[in-house]
Amino acid sequence: MGKKAMKPAENQGIDEEMQQQVKANVLLSRARAQYNEGEYRKSINTLKEILEILPENASIWFELALSYRESSEFDEEIKCYKRIIHLGADDAEMWLNMALAFRIIGKPSEELYCLIMAADKGVDYEIQGDAKLLVVDRYQQLTRSMIQAKDPMSNEYFVPVYDDLEDDAPDQGNCMVCFEKVDKIKEEGQLLVCPHCKRIAHFICLASWLQNNEICPVCHNILDFSLDNYDFKQVMGISGDEDDEACDPPPDS
């Protein structure tokens, strides 16, 4: 039997999609030529036109970010990176560029967070030589200055909560502070992880440790995060309702 003929409406939909893709390709070539010629404002406008056609194309958002950088519009550059994160397409290169943008505008806490995320995304494998040394030196400079990493998406200081799916390792069965066994299922959300050596600890144990120490008890790297904004009720398994009930006065007899 022969193939079923496509309906006119289906053909029209495919034709429109192809036309849009061709238009985007033509515009992209124009935007890159404008960028190479130093016409960054024109490049920005052209890339914005492409994003009206392909709003979820992370590579276009990245090229737009670089054009904003050349125009010294660093806040707009950072917005592009945040869009890429929202799309779930962030990688080590993006985080490193975001770190540089935050460094230029003088936000070291956000810069440090981006450097940590770049490492998590595999920056050790993607940059080599002098470039890698510059990143490592900058990271060490920030940690020596006692800078606290701050998440630019939530504007909260970075607290590395242990994630069994991302941070698990065979030898992570004990708290690195009290040495007691941990139940990773029952204690979900109540464990923290060192961002350097990935060792885990009970929240209360590590919070107590940080009262008098600034380094990880295992690897001795600086623990560059703050627990000031962390929800103690959540980590102790206390819901807001239970807390309210505990504060209510007893009923009249």
N, C-alpha and C positions, 0 to 999 in steps of 0.2 A: 504493500500500500504506500502511496505517496505521502509526503509530509503534509500536515494540515496547514492550509494557508493562514497567514497571520491576518488579523482583522486590521482594517484601515487605522483605527484609533491606536492600536498597539504600534503599528509602523510609525505613526506620527510621533508617538512618545519617544521611540528610539531615535528618530531623526532629530528631535529637539535636544535630546540628551547629547547626541554626538556633536551637534552644532555648538552647544554650550561648552563641551570639552575642547573643541577646536578653538573657540574664542578664548578660553582660558589659556591654552597653550601659546596662542599668538600674543596675548597680553603678558604672559610670563617671559617670553623672549624679549619683549619691549622693556619690561621692568628690569631685567638683568642688564640690558644694554644701558639703560639710564643709570643704574647703579655703578657700572664700570666706568661710565663717563663722569661720575661725580654729581649727577643730577638726582640727589637723594630725595628731595621733596617730590619730584615727578615719579620716582620709583615707588615711594610710599603711596601715592594716589593710585598708581596702576595696580599695585598689590592689593589695595583695598577693593578695587574693582573686581579683581579675581576672587577675593573672599566672599563677595556677594554671590558668586557662582558656586564656589567650593568652600563653604564656611567651616568645614571640619577637616580641611587639609592642613595638617600640622607643619609640613615643610614650608608652605606659603607663610604661615604665621611666623616661622623662624626667619625666613628671608625678610619679612616685614620688620621683625625685631632688629635685625642687623642694619636695616636702612634707618630706623629710628636712632640707633646708636651713632651712626655717621652724622646724623642731624643734631646730635647732642640732646635728644629727647629721651632721656633715660627712664623716666616714669612710664612713658608709652612703651618703651622697649620691654620693661618688666611686665607690663600688662599682657604683652604678647606671650611671654614665657608662661604666665599664669594660665593663659588660654590653652597652651600646649599641655600643661599639667592637667587641666580639666578634661582634655581630650584623651588623657592616658597615654600620650606619646612622648613623654619626657625621657631623655637619656643623659648620659654623663656630659656630653658636649653642651647640651642646653643648660644644665645646672652650673657648669663652669662659666658660661657666658652670663648667666644670671648673677653668679657670685661677683663677676667683674663689674656688672652694672651697679650692684649694691655697694661695691668698694668705691666706685667713682662718686656716688652720691653720699658717701659717708655713713653707711649703715652696717657696721661690722657684725652685729648679731645675726642679721639676715644673711650676710656674706658667709659667715661660718656655717650656718645651717645648709646653705647651698653647697659648700665644699664637702660637708658630711654626706649629703645626698648624692653628690657626684661620685664619691668613693663607693657608696652603696650600689650605684648603677654600673660600677666596673671601670672607673677612671684609671685604675692601676694598669689596666690592659689596653687602654685606648690612647694614652699619651706616653711619650718616652723622652729620655734625654733632658735637656734644659727646661722644657715646658713642664715636665713632671716635677723637677726640682723646685721650680718656682711655686707650684701649687702646694707642695709639701712644706716649703719654707713659710708660705703665707699662713697655712693652717697652724703651724707651730707658733708663729708669731701671735696669732689671735688667741690661742689657748694659753700661752704664757702671759698674755695680758688679762687673763681671767674673763674673757668675753663669753657671754652666755649665748648659745645658739637660739635663734628665734625663727619660728616658722612664718614665712612671709604670707602664707595663704590664710592662716588663722590668727596671725599676730600674737600667738602664744609662744612662750619659751618652750623649747624642745625637751620633752620628757620621754625618753626611750622606753616605752612600755613593751614588755616581751611579747612577741608574736610567735606562737608555736609553728606556724607555717613558714615564716621567713627566717627566724633566728635559731631554729633547732639544731642541736649537735649532740652526738652520742654521750659526751661527757658533761652535759648540762643537767644533771639530775639533782644537784645540791646547791643550796644558797651559798654564794661566795663569801657571805659575812658570818652567818651562824652555823654553816656547814650541815644544816638539817636537810633532809630530803624534801623536795618540793613536788606537789601534785599539780602538774601543768594544766590539767583539765579543771579540777575543782578551784584552783587558784588563778584561773584565767582573768587577766586584767589587774591582778594584784602583784605581778612580778615586773621588775625592771631589768634592763639588759645594758651592760657596758657597751657603748657604741664602738669601742676599740677592739676588745678581745671577745666580745659577745658572751661573756659569762653572765649568769642571771643571779638575782637576789630578790628576797622578799622586799616589798616596798618599805615596810617599817624598818627592816634591818638596814637598808641602804640609806634611808632618811636619817636614822640614828648615826650611821657611819659618817655622813656628810656634815654632821654637826661639828666634828673636830678634824675632818680630813677633806682634802680636795682632790684626791687621786683614787683610782680604782684599787681595791685591796689585792687584786691579782696581777694586773699588768702595769700598774703604777702610772698610767696615763691620766692626765687631768680629766675629771668628769665635768665637762663644760656645759652643764645644764642646771636649771633651777627647778626646785619643787614648789616654789612659792605659789604658782597658779594651778597646782594639781588638785584635783577634787579628792580630798581625803575620804569623804563619805562614800564615794564610788568605790575606791580601792578597798575599803573596809566592808563593802557589801551592805551599806546602810542606805536605804532609799529615802527620798524626801518625805514620803508619807509616814514612815516609821519614825523619822526624826520629829515630825510635827506632833505625832501622837505622844511621843515621850515628853514633849514640852507642854502638852495640854494639862490644865489643872484637873485634879480628881473631881468627879461629879459630886454635887451636893448630896448629903445623906438625908 
